[in-house]
């Protein structure tokens, strides 16, 4: 069966900004499993910066350690952009709170690695309900 074009697809879009391909694919497979969400993966900060405002994501999963533009800088850029300033961003990191504070990253939703996938799903469901 052919997949519906994105323009006709009413499922919520979750953007995944993660440079670890295996982790990004795991997120993608897990989130698309129930069929209620669709995903778009960005493997570096610069491509996410350039394209995220235009794709209309409902939620953004953002890794802090990214090539070409780090996640902390991308977070600040997204919060300052009119099209993404109110989009929920879930920051995923292995860093400690003091490291994030040093980077100037003050986020509302933070998942520290390692985390249970069920925890991520609960947060996304709460944000999209």
N, CA, C and O atoms as CSV, one atom per row, in Angstrom:
chain,resi,resn,atom,element,x,y,z
A,1,UNK,N,N,0.844,-1.169,0.000
A,1,UNK,CA,C,0.000,0.000,0.000
A,1,UNK,C,C,0.893,1.237,0.000
A,1,UNK,O,O,1.854,1.304,0.766
A,2,UNK,N,N,0.590,2.202,-0.838
A,2,UNK,CA,C,1.389,3.419,-0.950
A,2,UNK,C,C,1.112,4.327,0.238
A,2,UNK,O,O,-0.017,4.420,0.719
A,3,UNK,N,N,2.158,4.991,0.701
A,3,UNK,CA,C,2.028,5.913,1.817
A,3,UNK,C,C,1.426,7.222,1.323
A,3,UNK,O,O,1.732,7.675,0.220
A,4,UNK,N,N,0.572,7.826,2.139
A,4,UNK,CA,C,-0.078,9.077,1.770
A,4,UNK,C,C,0.957,10.188,1.664
A,4,UNK,O,O,1.889,10.231,2.467
A,5,UNK,N,N,0.819,11.091,0.690
A,5,UNK,CA,C,1.738,12.229,0.604
A,5,UNK,C,C,1.684,13.040,1.896
A,5,UNK,O,O,0.645,13.104,2.553
A,6,UNK,N,N,2.807,13.657,2.256
A,6,UNK,CA,C,2.895,14.406,3.509
A,6,UNK,C,C,1.818,15.483,3.605
A,6,UNK,O,O,1.301,15.733,4.693
A,7,UNK,N,N,1.472,16.121,2.495
A,7,UNK,CA,C,0.471,17.184,2.510
A,7,UNK,C,C,-0.902,16.664,2.929
A,7,UNK,O,O,-1.693,17.415,3.500
A,8,UNK,N,N,-1.197,15.397,2.657
A,8,UNK,CA,C,-2.487,14.814,3.003
A,8,UNK,C,C,-2.427,14.026,4.306
A,8,UNK,O,O,-3.464,13.596,4.811
A,9,UNK,N,N,-1.264,13.834,4.843
A,9,UNK,CA,C,-1.059,13.034,6.041
A,9,UNK,C,C,-1.435,13.860,7.265
A,9,UNK,O,O,-0.848,14.914,7.509
A,10,UNK,N,N,-2.405,13.387,8.031
A,10,UNK,CA,C,-2.871,14.130,9.196
A,10,UNK,C,C,-2.147,13.734,10.482
A,10,UNK,O,O,-2.420,14.295,11.543
A,11,UNK,N,N,-1.227,12.771,10.393
A,11,UNK,CA,C,-0.484,12.374,11.593
A,11,UNK,C,C,0.445,13.508,12.029
A,11,UNK,O,O,0.957,14.260,11.200
A,12,UNK,N,N,0.650,13.616,13.327
A,12,UNK,CA,C,1.557,14.631,13.875
A,12,UNK,C,C,2.990,14.306,13.455
A,12,UNK,O,O,3.369,13.139,13.354
A,13,UNK,N,N,3.779,15.351,13.214
A,13,UNK,CA,C,5.161,15.208,12.775
A,13,UNK,C,C,6.125,15.429,13.933
A,13,UNK,O,O,6.059,16.446,14.625
A,14,UNK,N,N,7.011,14.475,14.132
A,14,UNK,CA,C,8.049,14.582,15.143
A,14,UNK,C,C,9.390,14.677,14.423
A,14,UNK,O,O,9.777,13.761,13.697
A,15,UNK,N,N,10.092,15.783,14.623
A,15,UNK,CA,C,11.411,15.968,14.023
A,15,UNK,C,C,12.455,15.430,14.995
A,15,UNK,O,O,12.426,15.736,16.187
A,16,UNK,N,N,13.367,14.633,14.476
A,16,UNK,CA,C,14.431,14.031,15.272
A,16,UNK,C,C,15.753,14.627,14.800
A,16,UNK,O,O,16.137,14.458,13.643
A,17,UNK,N,N,16.441,15.317,15.691
A,17,UNK,CA,C,17.738,15.914,15.364
A,17,UNK,C,C,18.779,15.128,16.157
A,17,UNK,O,O,19.019,15.393,17.334
A,18,UNK,N,N,19.386,14.159,15.486
A,18,UNK,CA,C,20.294,13.207,16.139
A,18,UNK,C,C,21.333,12.743,15.141
A,18,UNK,O,O,20.986,12.284,14.053
A,19,UNK,N,N,22.616,12.857,15.498
A,19,UNK,CA,C,23.689,12.462,14.575
A,19,UNK,C,C,24.046,10.990,14.648
A,19,UNK,O,O,24.713,10.482,13.746
A,20,UNK,N,N,23.628,10.293,15.687
A,20,UNK,CA,C,23.875,8.860,15.801
A,20,UNK,C,C,22.787,8.140,14.995
A,20,UNK,O,O,21.635,8.070,15.424
A,21,UNK,N,N,23.158,7.608,13.832
A,21,UNK,CA,C,22.181,7.011,12.908
A,21,UNK,C,C,21.393,5.876,13.546
A,21,UNK,O,O,20.188,5.766,13.321
A,22,UNK,N,N,22.041,5.035,14.332
A,22,UNK,CA,C,21.317,3.911,14.931
A,22,UNK,C,C,20.300,4.408,15.960
A,22,UNK,O,O,19.198,3.865,16.051
A,23,UNK,N,N,20.655,5.420,16.723
A,23,UNK,CA,C,19.725,5.983,17.695
A,23,UNK,C,C,18.574,6.708,16.985
A,23,UNK,O,O,17.416,6.569,17.380
A,24,UNK,N,N,18.887,7.473,15.948
A,24,UNK,CA,C,17.849,8.167,15.184
A,24,UNK,C,C,16.866,7.176,14.567
A,24,UNK,O,O,15.655,7.394,14.594
A,25,UNK,N,N,17.394,6.089,14.015
A,25,UNK,CA,C,16.528,5.066,13.420
A,25,UNK,C,C,15.683,4.367,14.474
A,25,UNK,O,O,14.524,4.041,14.219
A,26,UNK,N,N,16.247,4.132,15.652
A,26,UNK,CA,C,15.476,3.527,16.742
A,26,UNK,C,C,14.327,4.442,17.147
A,26,UNK,O,O,13.202,3.983,17.345
A,27,UNK,N,N,14.616,5.755,17.272
A,27,UNK,CA,C,13.548,6.718,17.587
A,27,UNK,C,C,12.468,6.655,16.512
A,27,UNK,O,O,11.278,6.577,16.816
A,28,UNK,N,N,12.892,6.689,15.268
A,28,UNK,CA,C,11.978,6.694,14.130
A,28,UNK,C,C,11.080,5.454,14.137
A,28,UNK,O,O,9.859,5.563,14.024
A,29,UNK,N,N,11.684,4.295,14.268
A,29,UNK,CA,C,10.921,3.040,14.275
A,29,UNK,C,C,9.956,2.987,15.448
A,29,UNK,O,O,8.806,2.577,15.290
A,30,UNK,N,N,10.416,3.398,16.621
A,30,UNK,CA,C,9.576,3.372,17.816
A,30,UNK,C,C,8.396,4.324,17.679
A,30,UNK,O,O,7.265,3.966,18.007
A,31,UNK,N,N,8.655,5.530,17.198
A,31,UNK,CA,C,7.600,6.534,17.102
A,31,UNK,C,C,6.594,6.237,15.998
A,31,UNK,O,O,5.420,6.586,16.119
A,32,UNK,N,N,7.042,5.601,14.930
A,32,UNK,CA,C,6.134,5.299,13.824
A,32,UNK,C,C,5.409,3.967,13.999
A,32,UNK,O,O,4.497,3.656,13.233
A,33,UNK,N,N,5.804,3.179,14.996
A,33,UNK,CA,C,5.264,1.837,15.192
A,33,UNK,C,C,3.742,1.813,15.319
A,33,UNK,O,O,3.081,0.981,14.698
A,34,UNK,N,N,3.189,2.714,16.114
A,34,UNK,CA,C,1.741,2.726,16.310
A,34,UNK,C,C,0.975,3.364,15.169
A,34,UNK,O,O,-0.252,3.280,15.130
A,35,UNK,N,N,1.664,3.994,14.248
A,35,UNK,CA,C,1.010,4.610,13.100
A,35,UNK,C,C,0.391,5.968,13.368
A,35,UNK,O,O,-0.206,6.561,12.470
A,36,UNK,N,N,0.523,6.474,14.596
A,36,UNK,CA,C,-0.111,7.753,14.905
A,36,UNK,C,C,0.778,8.953,14.625
A,36,UNK,O,O,0.291,10.081,14.549
A,37,UNK,N,N,2.085,8.720,14.471
A,37,UNK,CA,C,3.019,9.809,14.218
A,37,UNK,C,C,3.873,9.510,13.003
A,37,UNK,O,O,4.066,8.352,12.630
A,38,UNK,N,N,4.382,10.568,12.391
A,38,UNK,CA,C,5.385,10.428,11.338
A,38,UNK,C,C,6.625,11.173,11.802
A,38,UNK,O,O,6.551,12.038,12.675
A,39,UNK,N,N,7.761,10.833,11.215
A,39,UNK,CA,C,9.013,11.415,11.687
A,39,UNK,C,C,9.833,11.973,10.523
A,39,UNK,O,O,9.641,11.606,9.364
A,40,UNK,N,N,10.740,12.861,10.870
A,40,UNK,CA,C,11.718,13.390,9.916
A,40,UNK,C,C,13.031,13.492,10.676
A,40,UNK,O,O,13.080,14.081,11.756
A,41,UNK,N,N,14.099,12.920,10.117
A,41,UNK,CA,C,15.395,12.904,10.786
A,41,UNK,C,C,16.333,13.937,10.179
A,41,UNK,O,O,16.443,14.065,8.960
A,42,UNK,N,N,17.008,14.673,11.062
A,42,UNK,CA,C,18.103,15.568,10.686
A,42,UNK,C,C,19.342,15.039,11.385
A,42,UNK,O,O,19.313,14.793,12.591
A,43,UNK,N,N,20.435,14.859,10.645
A,43,UNK,CA,C,21.638,14.279,11.242
A,43,UNK,C,C,22.668,15.312,11.687
A,43,UNK,O,O,23.718,14.950,12.218
A,44,UNK,N,N,22.379,16.592,11.477
A,44,UNK,CA,C,23.291,17.638,11.943
A,44,UNK,C,C,22.505,18.909,12.250
A,44,UNK,O,O,21.385,19.101,11.778
A,45,UNK,N,N,23.121,19.763,13.047
A,45,UNK,CA,C,22.446,20.979,13.481
A,45,UNK,C,C,22.175,21.978,12.378
A,45,UNK,O,O,21.138,22.641,12.386
A,46,UNK,N,N,23.090,22.098,11.428
A,46,UNK,CA,C,22.922,23.083,10.367
A,46,UNK,C,C,21.732,22.762,9.465
A,46,UNK,O,O,20.949,23.657,9.145
A,47,UNK,N,N,21.581,21.509,9.051
A,47,UNK,CA,C,20.438,21.167,8.194
A,47,UNK,C,C,19.126,21.326,8.963
A,47,UNK,O,O,18.112,21.722,8.388
A,48,UNK,N,N,19.145,21.019,10.258
A,48,UNK,CA,C,17.944,21.218,11.075
A,48,UNK,C,C,17.607,22.704,11.166
A,48,UNK,O,O,16.440,23.082,11.063
A,49,UNK,N,N,18.614,23.541,11.356
A,49,UNK,CA,C,18.406,24.997,11.426
A,49,UNK,C,C,17.787,25.518,10.129
A,49,UNK,O,O,16.881,26.351,10.149
A,50,UNK,N,N,18.287,25.018,9.014
A,50,UNK,CA,C,17.820,25.490,7.713
A,50,UNK,C,C,16.406,25.027,7.369
A,50,UNK,O,O,15.656,25.757,6.722
A,51,UNK,N,N,16.039,23.819,7.798
A,51,UNK,CA,C,14.782,23.225,7.327
A,51,UNK,C,C,13.675,23.088,8.369
A,51,UNK,O,O,12.499,23.039,8.008
A,52,UNK,N,N,14.027,23.025,9.656
A,52,UNK,CA,C,13.005,22.823,10.685
A,52,UNK,C,C,11.890,23.866,10.664
A,52,UNK,O,O,10.724,23.493,10.791
A,53,UNK,N,N,12.192,25.137,10.512
A,53,UNK,CA,C,11.097,26.110,10.513
A,53,UNK,C,C,10.073,25.890,9.393
A,53,UNK,O,O,8.920,26.306,9.515
A,54,UNK,N,N,10.485,25.252,8.326
A,54,UNK,CA,C,9.585,25.084,7.182
A,54,UNK,C,C,8.770,23.795,7.195
A,54,UNK,O,O,7.777,23.697,6.474
A,55,UNK,N,N,9.159,22.807,7.991
A,55,UNK,CA,C,8.453,21.518,7.915
A,55,UNK,C,C,7.251,21.422,8.846
A,55,UNK,O,O,6.432,20.515,8.698
A,56,UNK,N,N,7.131,22.339,9.801
A,56,UNK,CA,C,5.956,22.345,10.669
A,56,UNK,C,C,5.885,21.195,11.646
A,56,UNK,O,O,4.820,20.607,11.830
A,57,UNK,N,N,7.000,20.861,12.278
A,57,UNK,CA,C,7.010,19.766,13.257
A,57,UNK,C,C,6.137,20.118,14.459
A,57,UNK,O,O,6.051,21.278,14.860
A,58,UNK,N,N,5.493,19.104,15.022
A,58,UNK,CA,C,4.674,19.291,16.216
A,58,UNK,C,C,5.502,19.150,17.495
A,58,UNK,O,O,5.171,19.730,18.529
A,59,UNK,N,N,6.580,18.373,17.407
A,59,UNK,CA,C,7.518,18.170,18.509
A,59,UNK,C,C,8.902,17.991,17.891
A,59,UNK,O,O,9.035,17.436,16.801
A,60,UNK,N,N,9.932,18.468,18.597
A,60,UNK,CA,C,11.312,18.296,18.141
A,60,UNK,C,C,12.081,17.533,19.214
A,60,UNK,O,O,12.084,17.929,20.379
A,61,UNK,N,N,12.737,16.430,18.819
A,61,UNK,CA,C,13.675,15.727,19.695
A,61,UNK,C,C,15.050,16.235,19.312
A,61,UNK,O,O,15.449,16.123,18.153
A,62,UNK,N,N,15.779,16.791,20.263
A,62,UNK,CA,C,17.030,17.465,19.961
A,62,UNK,C,C,18.175,16.924,20.797
A,62,UNK,O,O,18.162,17.025,22.024
A,63,UNK,N,N,19.158,16.353,20.131
A,63,UNK,CA,C,20.379,15.924,20.795
A,63,UNK,C,C,21.257,17.154,21.004
A,63,UNK,O,O,21.242,18.070,20.182
A,64,UNK,N,N,22.017,17.186,22.087
A,64,UNK,CA,C,22.878,18.343,22.356
A,64,UNK,C,C,24.167,18.262,21.542
A,64,UNK,O,O,24.615,19.266,20.987
A,65,UNK,N,N,24.764,17.074,21.467
A,65,UNK,CA,C,26.039,16.926,20.763
A,65,UNK,C,C,25.838,16.648,19.288
A,65,UNK,O,O,25.661,15.499,18.883
A,66,UNK,N,N,25.864,17.704,18.483
A,66,UNK,CA,C,25.630,17.578,17.044
A,66,UNK,C,C,26.793,18.157,16.252
A,66,UNK,O,O,27.461,19.079,16.720
A,67,UNK,N,N,27.043,17.629,15.060
A,67,UNK,CA,C,28.060,18.245,14.193
A,67,UNK,C,C,27.503,19.487,13.489
A,67,UNK,O,O,26.291,19.622,13.318
A,68,UNK,N,N,28.366,20.356,13.098
A,68,UNK,CA,C,28.143,21.585,12.310
A,68,UNK,C,C,27.428,22.704,13.066
A,68,UNK,O,O,27.686,23.878,12.799
A,69,UNK,N,N,26.563,22.383,13.973
A,69,UNK,CA,C,25.913,23.368,14.840
A,69,UNK,C,C,25.416,22.594,16.051
A,69,UNK,O,O,24.566,21.713,15.923
A,70,UNK,N,N,25.945,22.921,17.229
A,70,UNK,CA,C,25.598,22.134,18.422
A,70,UNK,C,C,24.137,22.348,18.820
A,70,UNK,O,O,23.507,23.338,18.447
A,71,UNK,N,N,23.624,21.392,19.586
A,71,UNK,CA,C,22.224,21.414,19.986
A,71,UNK,C,C,21.844,22.604,20.844
A,71,UNK,O,O,20.725,23.105,20.740
A,72,UNK,N,N,22.761,23.070,21.699
A,72,UNK,CA,C,22.455,24.225,22.543
A,72,UNK,C,C,22.246,25.476,21.681
A,72,UNK,O,O,21.314,26.246,21.911
A,73,UNK,N,N,23.115,25.668,20.694
A,73,UNK,CA,C,22.970,26.821,19.790
A,73,UNK,C,C,21.704,26.688,18.951
A,73,UNK,O,O,20.979,27.664,18.756
A,74,UNK,N,N,21.439,25.481,18.456
A,74,UNK,CA,C,20.233,25.248,17.660
A,74,UNK,C,C,18.980,25.507,18.484
A,74,UNK,O,O,18.023,26.100,17.986
A,75,UNK,N,N,18.976,25.073,19.730
A,75,UNK,CA,C,17.838,25.303,20.617
A,75,UNK,C,C,17.528,26.794,20.706
A,75,UNK,O,O,16.375,27.203,20.572
A,76,UNK,N,N,18.562,27.606,20.932
A,76,UNK,CA,C,18.379,29.052,21.053
A,76,UNK,C,C,17.857,29.654,19.743
A,76,UNK,O,O,16.999,30.537,19.760
A,77,UNK,N,N,18.371,29.177,18.628
A,77,UNK,CA,C,17.917,29.666,17.316
A,77,UNK,C,C,16.440,29.324,17.100
A,77,UNK,O,O,15.658,30.166,16.660
A,78,UNK,N,N,16.070,28.083,17.414
A,78,UNK,CA,C,14.686,27.647,17.235
A,78,UNK,C,C,13.741,28.425,18.139
A,78,UNK,O,O,12.634,28.769,17.727
A,79,UNK,N,N,14.166,28.704,19.367
A,79,UNK,CA,C,13.333,29.474,20.296
A,79,UNK,C,C,13.166,30.917,19.825
A,79,UNK,O,O,12.182,31.568,20.177
A,80,UNK,N,N,14.105,31.419,19.042
A,80,UNK,CA,C,14.017,32.786,18.541
A,80,UNK,C,C,13.317,32.913,17.202
A,80,UNK,O,O,13.070,34.029,16.745
A,81,UNK,N,N,12.989,31.795,16.558
A,81,UNK,CA,C,12.357,31.830,15.238
A,81,UNK,C,C,10.835,31.834,15.394
A,81,UNK,O,O,10.288,31.075,16.193
A,82,UNK,N,N,10.164,32.680,14.637
A,82,UNK,CA,C,8.704,32.816,14.762
A,82,UNK,C,C,7.955,31.515,14.484
A,82,UNK,O,O,6.890,31.290,15.059
A,83,UNK,N,N,8.487,30.656,13.615
A,83,UNK,CA,C,7.780,29.423,13.262
A,83,UNK,C,C,8.052,28.269,14.224
A,83,UNK,O,O,7.326,27.274,14.203
A,84,UNK,N,N,9.074,28.376,15.063
A,84,UNK,CA,C,9.405,27.269,15.975
A,84,UNK,C,C,9.444,27.691,17.446
A,84,UNK,O,O,9.718,26.863,18.315
A,85,UNK,N,N,9.177,28.948,17.732
A,85,UNK,CA,C,9.327,29.420,19.109
A,85,UNK,C,C,8.390,28.729,20.098
A,85,UNK,O,O,8.712,28.635,21.282
A,86,UNK,N,N,7.248,28.250,19.639
A,86,UNK,CA,C,6.323,27.576,20.565
A,86,UNK,C,C,6.257,26.063,20.346
A,86,UNK,O,O,5.458,25.380,20.987
A,87,UNK,N,N,7.084,25.541,19.458
A,87,UNK,CA,C,7.120,24.095,19.230
A,87,UNK,C,C,7.813,23.429,20.420
A,87,UNK,O,O,8.918,23.830,20.786
A,88,UNK,N,N,7.185,22.419,21.031
A,88,UNK,CA,C,7.845,21.735,22.142
A,88,UNK,C,C,9.151,21.075,21.670
A,88,UNK,O,O,9.192,20.407,20.637
A,89,UNK,N,N,10.211,21.283,22.459
A,89,UNK,CA,C,11.512,20.687,22.168
A,89,UNK,C,C,11.913,19.813,23.345
A,89,UNK,O,O,12.005,20.284,24.478
A,90,UNK,N,N,12.149,18.544,23.070
A,90,UNK,CA,C,12.636,17.617,24.077
A,90,UNK,C,C,14.133,17.477,23.854
A,90,UNK,O,O,14.566,16.933,22.838
A,91,UNK,N,N,14.924,17.968,24.804
A,91,UNK,CA,C,16.370,17.897,24.694
A,91,UNK,C,C,16.830,16.559,25.246
A,91,UNK,O,O,16.495,16.182,26.369
A,92,UNK,N,N,17.609,15.845,24.431
A,92,UNK,CA,C,18.129,14.533,24.810
A,92,UNK,C,C,19.645,14.658,24.928
A,92,UNK,O,O,20.321,15.068,23.985
A,93,UNK,N,N,20.165,14.299,26.091
A,93,UNK,CA,C,21.591,14.494,26.314
A,93,UNK,C,C,22.150,13.502,27.324
A,93,UNK,O,O,21.429,12.957,28.160
A,94,UNK,N,N,23.426,13.292,27.223
A,94,UNK,CA,C,24.149,12.526,28.223
A,94,UNK,C,C,24.857,13.456,29.183
A,94,UNK,O,O,25.514,13.002,30.120
A,95,UNK,N,N,24.728,14.771,28.959
A,95,UNK,CA,C,25.391,15.772,29.789
A,95,UNK,C,C,24.686,15.939,31.128
A,95,UNK,O,O,23.525,15.563,31.293
A,96,UNK,N,N,25.404,16.502,32.062
A,96,UNK,CA,C,24.846,16.804,33.369
A,96,UNK,C,C,24.266,18.210,33.359
A,96,UNK,O,O,24.580,19.018,32.484
A,97,UNK,N,N,23.417,18.494,34.339
A,97,UNK,CA,C,22.770,19.800,34.421
A,97,UNK,C,C,23.778,20.946,34.413
A,97,UNK,O,O,23.555,21.956,33.745
A,98,UNK,N,N,24.880,20.806,35.141
A,98,UNK,CA,C,25.859,21.897,35.202
A,98,UNK,C,C,26.510,22.145,33.843
A,98,UNK,O,O,26.855,23.282,33.518
A,99,UNK,N,N,26.682,21.067,33.033
A,99,UNK,CA,C,27.238,21.249,31.692
A,99,UNK,C,C,26.256,22.004,30.803
A,99,UNK,O,O,26.648,22.878,30.030
A,100,UNK,N,N,24.991,21.660,30.920
A,100,UNK,CA,C,23.964,22.356,30.139
A,100,UNK,C,C,23.877,23.819,30.552
A,100,UNK,O,O,23.726,24.702,29.708
A,101,UNK,N,N,23.973,24.071,31.848
A,101,UNK,CA,C,23.934,25.446,32.339
A,101,UNK,C,C,25.129,26.236,31.796
A,101,UNK,O,O,24.985,27.398,31.416
A,102,UNK,N,N,26.314,25.603,31.758
A,102,UNK,CA,C,27.517,26.243,31.237
A,102,UNK,C,C,27.335,26.603,29.762
A,102,UNK,O,O,27.846,27.625,29.303
A,103,UNK,N,N,26.602,25.762,29.017
A,103,UNK,CA,C,26.339,26.021,27.603
A,103,UNK,C,C,25.258,27.082,27.418
A,103,UNK,O,O,25.005,27.531,26.301
A,104,UNK,N,N,24.624,27.480,28.520
A,104,UNK,CA,C,23.545,28.459,28.421
A,104,UNK,C,C,22.241,27.836,27.975
A,104,UNK,O,O,21.366,28.525,27.452
A,105,UNK,N,N,22.105,26.534,28.177
A,105,UNK,CA,C,20.900,25.827,27.746
A,105,UNK,C,C,19.969,25.631,28.938
A,105,UNK,O,O,20.257,24.855,29.849
A,106,UNK,N,N,18.861,26.340,28.915
A,106,UNK,CA,C,17.848,26.223,29.963
A,106,UNK,C,C,16.586,25.705,29.286
A,106,UNK,O,O,15.819,26.464,28.693
A,107,UNK,N,N,16.396,24.427,29.387
A,107,UNK,CA,C,15.287,23.798,28.678
A,107,UNK,C,C,14.223,23.337,29.652
A,107,UNK,O,O,14.522,23.004,30.799
A,108,UNK,N,N,12.999,23.317,29.203
A,108,UNK,CA,C,11.909,22.844,30.041
A,108,UNK,C,C,11.786,21.339,30.047
A,108,UNK,O,O,11.444,20.753,31.074
A,109,UNK,N,N,12.058,20.698,28.921
A,109,UNK,CA,C,11.877,19.249,28.814
A,109,UNK,C,C,13.229,18.626,28.497
A,109,UNK,O,O,13.799,18.854,27.430
A,110,UNK,N,N,13.726,17.847,29.429
A,110,UNK,CA,C,15.049,17.264,29.307
A,110,UNK,C,C,14.990,15.769,29.595
A,110,UNK,O,O,14.449,15.345,30.616
A,111,UNK,N,N,15.552,14.974,28.685
A,111,UNK,CA,C,15.697,13.534,28.897
A,111,UNK,C,C,17.184,13.231,28.941
A,111,UNK,O,O,17.908,13.503,27.983
A,112,UNK,N,N,17.638,12.673,30.048
A,112,UNK,CA,C,19.050,12.334,30.151
A,112,UNK,C,C,19.266,10.888,29.759
A,112,UNK,O,O,18.539,9.991,30.186
A,113,UNK,N,N,20.303,10.674,28.918
A,113,UNK,CA,C,20.679,9.325,28.506
A,113,UNK,C,C,21.371,8.647,29.673
A,113,UNK,O,O,22.125,9.306,30.389
A,114,UNK,N,N,21.152,7.388,29.892
A,114,UNK,CA,C,20.160,6.547,29.219
A,114,UNK,C,C,18.766,6.784,29.804
A,114,UNK,O,O,18.628,7.151,30.971
A,115,UNK,N,N,17.757,6.573,28.996
A,115,UNK,CA,C,16.376,6.727,29.442
A,115,UNK,C,C,15.549,5.590,28.858
A,115,UNK,O,O,15.950,4.943,27.890
A,116,UNK,N,N,14.397,5.359,29.458
A,116,UNK,CA,C,13.483,4.331,28.966
A,116,UNK,C,C,12.664,4.910,27.814
A,116,UNK,O,O,12.169,6.033,27.908
A,117,UNK,N,N,12.520,4.155,26.739
A,117,UNK,CA,C,11.746,4.602,25.579
A,117,UNK,C,C,10.314,4.927,26.000
A,117,UNK,O,O,9.702,5.847,25.457
A,118,UNK,N,N,9.780,4.184,26.958
A,118,UNK,CA,C,8.413,4.442,27.430
A,118,UNK,C,C,8.297,5.846,28.020
A,118,UNK,O,O,7.254,6.489,27.897
A,119,UNK,N,N,9.358,6.320,28.657
A,119,UNK,CA,C,9.362,7.675,29.213
A,119,UNK,C,C,9.243,8.704,28.089
A,119,UNK,O,O,8.478,9.662,28.196
A,120,UNK,N,N,10.001,8.503,27.015
A,120,UNK,CA,C,9.924,9.389,25.855
A,120,UNK,C,C,8.519,9.371,25.260
A,120,UNK,O,O,7.962,10.424,24.950
A,121,UNK,N,N,7.951,8.190,25.102
A,121,UNK,CA,C,6.600,8.072,24.534
A,121,UNK,C,C,5.561,8.780,25.401
A,121,UNK,O,O,4.665,9.441,24.876
A,122,UNK,N,N,5.671,8.648,26.717
A,122,UNK,CA,C,4.731,9.322,27.627
A,122,UNK,C,C,4.829,10.843,27.479
A,122,UNK,O,O,3.812,11.536,27.458
A,123,UNK,N,N,6.044,11.351,27.378
A,123,UNK,CA,C,6.225,12.807,27.231
A,123,UNK,C,C,5.620,13.285,25.921
A,123,UNK,O,O,4.905,14.287,25.899
A,124,UNK,N,N,5.898,12.578,24.824
A,124,UNK,CA,C,5.355,12.979,23.526
A,124,UNK,C,C,3.841,12.905,23.505
A,124,UNK,O,O,3.182,13.806,22.985
A,125,UNK,N,N,3.280,11.841,24.064
A,125,UNK,CA,C,1.820,11.713,24.122
A,125,UNK,C,C,1.198,12.862,24.906
A,125,UNK,O,O,0.160,13.396,24.517
A,126,UNK,N,N,1.839,13.240,26.014
A,126,UNK,CA,C,1.321,14.354,26.827
A,126,UNK,C,C,1.392,15.664,26.034
A,126,UNK,O,O,0.467,16.474,26.091
A,127,UNK,N,N,2.477,15.869,25.304
A,127,UNK,CA,C,2.637,17.104,24.530
A,127,UNK,C,C,1.658,17.196,23.375
A,127,UNK,O,O,1.214,18.288,23.021
A,128,UNK,N,N,1.320,16.069,22.791
A,128,UNK,CA,C,0.476,16.068,21.585
A,128,UNK,C,C,-0.998,15.821,21.863
A,128,UNK,O,O,-1.810,15.807,20.938
A,129,UNK,N,N,-1.351,15.626,23.129
A,129,UNK,CA,C,-2.763,15.358,23.420
A,129,UNK,C,C,-3.580,16.632,23.464
A,129,UNK,O,O,-4.788,16.584,23.697
